[in-house]
């Protein structure tokens, strides 16, 4: 029984050490400097310099069925 207890204690110590080392490595590899992502969305909306937007409504195409 004493041998089983020693194995369990050793495994617990290994698990704790692995968890601490893993956490330290993860925190050291994190880059906290976030940079904005430039996304350009193409649009077919017509606008003018007065910031007025003109939109059109199109009928949905007929279904083939």
N, C-alpha and C positions, 0 to 999 in steps of 0.2 A: 504494500500500500504506500509506503514511503517513496518508492521509486515513481509511482504514478503521480504523486503530489509534486515531486521535483520536476517532472516533465511538464505538468500543467503550469507551474510557476515560470519555468524557462520559456514556454510558449507565450505566456502573458507578457513577460518582459520583452520578448522579441516583437510582439505585436505593438506594444507601446512605443518602443524605439522606432519601429517602421512608421508608425503613425506620426510621430514627432518629426522625423526626417522628411517624410513626404509633405507634411504641412509646411515646413521651412522651405523646401524646394519650390513648392507651388507659390508661396508668397513672394519668393525672390524672383520668380520668372514672370510675375504679373507686371504688365506695363500699365501704369495708371494714367498715362497721357493719351487721352482720347482725341482723335482728330476727326473733324467733320467730313462726312462723305458728300461729295458733290454729285448730285443726280440731276440730270437734265431730262425733263419729261416733255416729249414732243406733243404739241397740241395743234389742233386745227381750228381753234377759236380765234376769230378775228376781233381785234381791238383797235382803238384809236388813242391818240395822245391824251385825251381827256379822261382816260381810265374807264371808259364806258365799253362794255363787252357786248358784242352782238352774237347771238346764238341762233341756230336754225334747227328746226325739227324735221326729221326725215321719217317717212313711212317705213315700217319694217318690211323686208322682202317677203313675198308670198312663199309659203312652204311648198315643198315638192310633193308632199303626200296628199 
